[in-house]
Amino acid sequence: MKQPLNIFWFRRDLRLDDNIGFFQALKSDHPVLPIFIFDSEILKKLPEDDARVTFIHNTLQKMRSTLQDEHDSSIAMFHGKPIDIYKELTETYDINAVYTNHDYEPYAKERDNEIKAFLSEHDIEFKTFKDQVIFEKDEVVKKDGDPYVVYTPYMRTWKDKFKDHDLKIYYTNDYLDNLVKHSRLPNLELSDIGFKASSQPIADYTVTPTLIQEYEDTRNFPAKDATSRLGPHLRFGTVSVRKMIKKAIAEKNEIFWQELIWREFFMQILWHFPHTTKESFKSKYDRIEWRNNEDEFKKWCEGKTGYPLVDAGMRQLNETGFMHNRVRMLVGSFLCKHLLIDWRWGEAYFAEKLHDYEMASNVGNWQWVAGSGVDAAPYFRIFNPTTQIDKFDKDRKYIKTYVPEFDTEDYVEKMVDHKMARERCLKTYKEAVS
């Protein structure tokens, strides 16, 4: 007779400590089998050397080694459609319950509903927990229950609610002996899932007291390596958001703290308004007559626009999988407003390239620069890509790093005149939204 067990399904929470769903599974009455599924539905859309897949695989191997060496256990790894994997698991094991953490993206919600329905047919509970945010869904809303669609009042209510919140850390070390005793659970190499190691490693995050203290003064200057590089680690859950909030509070840095709240703002927007992945939040902006010139889009993608700060940003993205946040705003605005190319084209390109790609923030920020989203920049706010250089890269250090031919005859001509593009944008937007 099979021994009953519980499954913990790792997803966007690739850490052993301060993982709420994992903690709850370990405290249950049955041994816990940890699993990870390389979802073929997601992987088939990615290039074979995708840095994020390499990062996930490397992280899982480290977690497996820790469990093997210290707890005579491991993590079972699978590749395929999650529903098919669960059909196999229910035939192999006597499963009492499946534990996991919430995921808020539209595909994830559909996937989880399908698996929950399947498991319930087999009298298996599907238990999910809030882990990747402090407040989720409709936990921070207006007094009438409507969601906030402007950041500042959301942030104020978030902070007010946080005063009464127990920021508990869920230490799992005392419970890891409740794992299934089996150190040779199924493993997968990158080649087993059709991938190869990426040449673009995801950087370790740096959240030192100094970085947090100086964050407000340094974060807008792309030549300074003063950003936390925290994005991918929050995205894949290799770091706990609760521990990051604790650090921000300890250093009394409101700006760093508020960046973490921005992330939650966009997550609750995506949960309340899932249509925004494909449609403008402000529907009248879907009437914009985009030019969508493919040759111009290609120049933008390659960093060959003739505007050096835009080009530096795009080349940094292509070379490293990262782009400085200040520059992201500029290159996004340039695409939508100077070239009149649909924000969805830019969002899709970032989704392919960014190591820290997170749907809620990416969609939210792209709609912000296009003027079509929540709390958006007004459509008549059009960044001047030349004057931005003097504000944020006056020594041209960042530009010279990524555009070495800048200021030589080898550098490309400007693909569009700023004044003309600005007037064209204002006319096009005004016709659509008025």
C-alpha positions as a printed Julia matrix, in Angstrom:
434×3 Matrix{Float64}:
   0.0    0.0     0.0
   1.33   3.46   -0.98
   2.15   5.89    1.78
  -0.02   9.05    1.64
   1.97  12.22    0.98
   1.53  15.89    0.21
   3.1   17.62   -2.78
   4.66  21.06   -2.71
   4.8   22.59   -6.19
   7.61  25.14   -6.59
   6.9   27.82   -9.19
   7.74  31.51   -8.68
   9.15  30.83   -5.21
  12.51  29.17   -5.76
  13.81  29.22   -2.2
  13.68  26.84    0.73
  13.27  29.44    3.48
  10.49  31.95    4.14
   8.27  30.27    1.57
   4.74  30.27    2.95
   3.25  27.44    0.88
   6.3   25.25    1.48
   6.16  26.07    5.21
   2.48  25.07    5.41
   3.13  21.83    3.51
   6.02  20.91    5.81
   3.84  21.48    8.88
   1.16  19.1     7.56
   0.53  15.53    8.73
   2.13  13.77    5.75
   5.62  13.66    4.22
   6.18  16.29    1.53
   7.31  15.6    -2.03
   8.71  18.83   -3.56
   8.3   19.13   -7.34
   9.01  21.57  -10.16
   7.44  21.42  -13.61
   9.17  22.9   -16.64
   5.95  23.97  -18.34
   6.16  23.11  -22.04
   3.42  25.66  -22.8
   5.69  28.44  -21.54
   9.01  27.04  -22.76
   7.94  26.59  -26.38
   7.78  30.38  -26.78
  11.36  30.98  -25.58
  14.75  30.91  -27.37
  16.82  27.81  -26.6
  19.47  29.8   -24.71
  17.02  31.83  -22.61
  18.88  33.14  -19.56
  15.83  32.82  -17.34
  15.51  29.09  -18.0
  19.22  28.64  -17.21
  18.75  30.64  -14.0
  15.74  28.55  -12.93
  17.57  25.31  -13.69
  20.73  26.37  -11.83
  18.69  27.51   -8.84
  16.79  24.23   -8.69
  20.03  22.24   -8.85
  21.39  24.18   -5.86
  18.15  23.59   -3.94
  18.28  19.87   -4.8
  21.87  19.62   -3.58
  20.98  21.27   -0.27
  18.08  18.89    0.3
  20.14  15.86   -0.76
  23.17  16.71    1.38
  21.37  17.9     4.49
  17.96  16.2     4.53
  18.23  13.01    2.46
  15.57  14.4     0.12
  15.43  16.26   -3.2
  13.11  17.97   -5.7
  11.39  15.93   -8.41
  11.62  17.68  -11.77
   9.25  17.19  -14.69
   8.76  18.58  -18.21
   5.41  18.85  -19.96
   1.95  20.33  -19.57
   1.21  20.63  -15.85
  -2.15  18.89  -16.19
  -0.46  15.89  -17.82
   2.18  15.76  -15.09
  -0.51  15.73  -12.42
  -2.31  12.88  -14.2
   0.93  10.89  -13.95
   1.53  11.88  -10.32
  -1.92  10.77   -9.21
  -1.2    7.33  -10.7
   2.23   7.09   -9.04
   1.5    8.42   -5.55
  -1.25   8.43   -2.94
  -1.6   12.22   -2.83
  -3.46  13.78    0.08
  -3.06  17.44   -0.96
  -1.1   19.69   -3.3
   0.36  22.86   -1.79
   1.6   25.82   -3.79
   1.68  29.64   -3.81
  -0.63  31.99   -5.68
   0.23  33.17   -9.16
  -1.75  36.1   -10.54
  -1.05  36.08  -14.27
  -3.93  35.14  -16.61
  -2.33  31.94  -17.93
  -1.39  30.84  -14.41
  -4.94  31.37  -13.14
  -6.37  29.23  -15.97
  -3.75  26.52  -15.4
  -4.43  26.4   -11.66
  -8.2   26.25  -12.12
  -7.78  23.3   -14.49
  -5.51  21.45  -12.05
  -7.72  22.23   -9.06
 -10.73  20.79  -10.9
  -8.79  17.66  -11.89
  -7.47  17.09   -8.36
 -10.9   17.55   -6.82
 -12.17  14.68   -8.99
  -9.62  12.55   -7.16
 -10.53  13.96   -3.72
  -7.17  15.77   -3.55
  -7.1   19.24   -2.02
  -5.38  22.07   -3.9
  -4.13  24.56   -1.31
  -2.58  27.86   -2.4
  -1.07  30.67   -0.35
  -0.11  34.32   -0.69
   3.67  34.47   -0.84
   5.12  36.81   -3.5
   3.47  40.0    -2.23
   2.51  41.56    1.09
  -0.99  42.5    -0.08
  -2.79  40.93   -3.01
  -5.97  41.0    -5.09
  -8.52  43.18   -3.27
  -6.69  43.54    0.06
  -5.85  47.19   -0.67
  -8.92  48.86   -2.16
 -10.93  52.06   -1.77
 -13.53  52.34    0.98
 -16.26  51.42   -1.52
 -14.39  48.26   -2.53
 -13.27  49.52   -5.94
  -9.62  48.98   -6.89
  -7.18  51.87   -6.9
  -6.08  52.89  -10.37
  -3.74  55.68   -9.21
  -0.54  54.73   -7.43
  -0.19  57.43   -4.75
  -3.48  56.79   -2.9
  -2.9   53.03   -3.28
   0.56  53.45   -1.73
  -0.82  55.49    1.17
  -3.53  52.92    1.92
  -0.97  50.11    1.55
   1.29  51.77    4.13
  -1.63  52.46    6.45
  -2.72  48.82    6.3
   0.86  47.69    6.77
   1.03  49.35   10.21
  -1.23  46.58   11.55
   0.37  43.81    9.49
   2.45  41.1    11.14
   5.5   40.83    8.9
   6.2   37.27    9.9
   9.15  35.34    8.45
   8.31  31.67    7.81
  11.43  29.77    8.81
  11.34  26.25    7.4
  14.55  24.77    8.88
  12.78  23.16   11.84
  10.43  21.27    9.51
  12.63  20.05    6.65
  12.79  16.55    8.13
   9.16  16.18    7.04
  10.3   15.84    3.42
   9.99  12.56    1.57
  13.18  10.56    2.22
  14.38  10.03   -1.32
  17.51  11.76   -2.59
  17.3   10.39   -6.16
  14.04  11.92   -7.35
  13.72  12.58  -11.12
  16.17  15.19  -12.38
  16.39  17.03  -15.71
  19.3   18.55  -17.58
  18.77  21.65  -19.69
  19.13  19.51  -22.81
  16.26  17.3   -21.61
  13.9   20.23  -21.99
  15.35  21.45  -25.29
  17.56  24.23  -23.91
  21.25  25.05  -23.6
  23.12  27.18  -21.07
  22.82  30.91  -21.65
  25.85  33.13  -22.11
  23.98  35.92  -20.24
  24.12  35.07  -16.54
  21.55  36.68  -14.28
  23.37  38.92  -11.83
  23.21  38.36   -8.1
  21.16  40.94   -6.3
  22.89  43.54   -4.15
  20.79  45.03   -1.39
  23.37  46.47    0.98
  22.53  49.14    3.57
  24.58  51.6     1.49
  22.66  50.85   -1.71
  19.34  51.35    0.06
  20.5   54.55    1.8
  21.8   56.07   -1.45
  19.04  54.68   -3.67
  17.13  57.95   -4.03
  20.25  59.91   -5.0
  21.72  57.41   -7.46
  18.88  55.4    -9.03
  18.25  57.77  -11.96
  21.77  57.69  -13.38
  22.35  54.71  -15.65
  26.16  55.02  -15.65
  26.19  54.28  -11.92
  25.81  50.64  -10.95
  23.39  51.67   -8.23
  20.34  49.54   -8.89
  19.63  46.5    -6.76
  19.31  43.96   -9.63
  16.56  42.55   -7.45
  13.99  42.18  -10.25
  14.71  38.62  -11.46
  15.05  37.4    -7.88
  11.63  38.76   -6.93
  10.24  37.44  -10.22
  11.4   33.87   -9.58
  11.18  34.05   -5.81
  14.84  33.38   -5.03
  14.45  36.17   -2.49
  11.58  36.76   -0.08
   9.63  39.99   -0.49
   9.05  40.0     3.28
  12.8   40.04    3.94
  13.25  42.86    1.4
  10.53  44.96    3.04
  12.22  44.39    6.39
  15.52  45.68    4.95
  13.84  48.76    3.48
  12.2   49.53    6.82
  15.43  48.95    8.73
  17.23  51.49    6.55
  14.25  53.88    6.68
  14.33  54.39    2.91
  10.89  55.33    1.62
  11.89  55.35   -2.06
  13.25  51.8    -2.05
  10.18  50.66   -0.12
   7.86  52.42   -2.57
   9.45  50.63   -5.52
   8.39  47.36   -3.91
   4.88  48.8    -3.47
   4.79  49.78   -7.18
   5.28  46.1    -7.97
   2.25  45.18   -5.87
   0.21  48.03   -7.38
   0.72  46.64  -10.88
   0.01  43.08   -9.68
  -3.37  44.04   -8.27
  -4.14  45.99  -11.46
  -3.46  42.85  -13.51
  -5.64  40.79  -11.16
  -8.55  43.25  -11.38
  -8.11  44.06  -15.07
  -6.63  41.0   -16.84
  -7.69  42.39  -20.23
  -4.88  44.97  -19.96
  -2.35  42.42  -21.22
  -3.9   42.84  -24.67
  -6.05  45.99  -24.54
  -5.53  49.53  -23.29
  -6.77  50.21  -19.78
  -8.27  53.42  -21.18
 -10.16  51.93  -24.09
 -10.14  55.09  -26.22
  -6.39  54.61  -26.65
  -7.1   51.49  -28.68
  -8.34  53.9   -31.36
  -4.81  55.23  -31.96
  -3.75  54.69  -35.56
  -0.29  53.25  -34.99
   2.13  53.45  -37.9
   3.75  50.11  -36.95
   6.58  50.4   -39.47
   8.52  47.12  -39.26
  11.82  48.58  -40.51
  11.68  51.31  -37.87
  10.82  48.76  -35.2
  13.89  46.74  -36.22
  16.12  49.82  -35.85
  14.67  50.45  -32.4
  15.24  46.82  -31.37
  18.85  46.92  -32.55
  19.67  50.29  -30.95
  20.19  52.07  -34.26
  17.8   55.02  -33.96
  20.45  57.77  -34.01
  19.41  58.87  -30.52
  22.34  57.72  -28.35
  20.55  57.3   -25.01
  17.79  55.26  -26.66
  20.38  53.19  -28.52
  22.47  52.62  -25.39
  19.42  51.33  -23.56
  18.43  48.91  -26.3
  21.97  47.63  -26.7
  22.3   47.15  -22.96
  19.11  45.1   -23.06
  20.27  42.99  -25.99
  23.73  42.39  -24.55
  22.89  41.86  -20.88
  19.16  41.15  -20.46
  18.91  44.25  -18.27
  18.07  47.88  -18.88
  18.26  50.74  -16.42
  14.78  51.81  -15.26
  15.17  55.46  -16.21
  16.2   54.43  -19.71
  13.27  52.0   -19.99
  10.91  54.96  -19.77
  12.78  56.79  -22.51
  13.01  53.92  -24.98
   9.35  53.06  -24.4
   8.23  56.62  -24.96
  10.38  56.85  -28.09
   8.8   53.74  -29.58
   5.21  54.74  -28.87
   5.4   58.48  -29.42
   8.29  59.21  -31.78
   7.69  56.19  -34.0
   3.98  55.63  -33.3
   4.53  51.91  -32.87
   2.04  49.99  -30.73
   3.13  49.57  -27.1
   2.27  45.85  -27.38
   5.19  45.41  -29.83
   7.59  46.87  -27.27
   6.05  44.91  -24.42
   6.53  41.66  -26.35
  10.17  42.51  -27.14
  10.89  43.26  -23.48
   9.14  40.0   -22.52
  11.57  38.13  -24.72
  14.73  39.93  -23.57
  14.39  41.12  -19.96
  15.75  38.86  -17.26
  13.41  40.51  -14.76
  10.35  40.34  -17.02
   7.22  40.27  -14.92
   3.98  40.59  -16.82
   2.17  42.9   -14.39
   4.99  45.46  -14.18
   5.93  45.25  -17.84
   2.39  45.72  -19.13
   1.74  48.41  -16.54
   4.86  50.38  -17.41
   4.38  50.06  -21.17
   0.82  51.31  -20.88
   2.15  54.12  -18.67
   4.57  55.38  -21.33
   1.94  54.98  -24.05
  -0.5   57.06  -21.99
  -3.11  54.31  -22.14
  -2.8   52.75  -18.69
  -3.57  53.4   -15.06
  -1.93  56.44  -13.52
  -0.39  57.06  -16.94
   1.73  59.91  -18.16
  -0.57  62.23  -20.16
  -0.3   61.65  -23.88
   1.2   65.08  -24.46
   4.16  64.25  -22.19
   6.83  63.26  -24.69
  10.37  62.75  -23.49
  13.01  64.62  -25.45
  15.67  61.92  -26.01
  18.43  64.51  -26.43
  17.85  66.72  -23.37
  17.48  63.57  -21.25
  21.19  62.94  -21.85
  22.24  66.12  -20.05
  19.93  65.27  -17.14
  20.95  61.67  -16.6
  24.2   60.92  -18.5
  25.88  64.27  -18.89
  29.38  62.75  -19.1
  28.12  60.3   -21.77
  29.64  57.46  -19.75
  26.64  55.16  -20.14
  26.27  56.01  -23.82
  29.96  55.36  -24.54
  29.74  51.98  -22.79
  27.09  50.69  -25.18
  27.46  52.97  -28.22
  31.24  53.19  -28.69
  30.85  54.74  -32.16
  28.85  57.65  -30.68
  30.32  60.99  -31.76
  32.06  59.46  -34.78
  31.11  59.41  -38.44
  30.21  55.72  -38.06
  27.2   56.53  -35.86
  23.85  56.33  -37.63
  21.79  59.4   -38.52
  18.71  60.19  -36.47
  15.91  58.1   -37.92
  13.3   60.77  -37.15
  13.31  64.46  -36.31
  12.2   65.07  -32.72
  10.09  68.16  -33.42
   8.3   66.56  -36.36
   7.74  63.3   -34.46
   6.36  65.17  -31.46
   3.86  67.11  -33.56
   2.83  63.96  -35.44
   2.29  62.13  -32.17
   0.19  64.91  -30.64
  -1.99  65.07  -33.73
  -2.47  61.28  -33.91
  -3.22  60.89  -30.22
  -5.57  63.88  -30.14
  -7.59  62.48  -33.05
  -7.91  59.13  -31.25
  -8.75  60.18  -27.72
 -10.73  63.41  -28.06
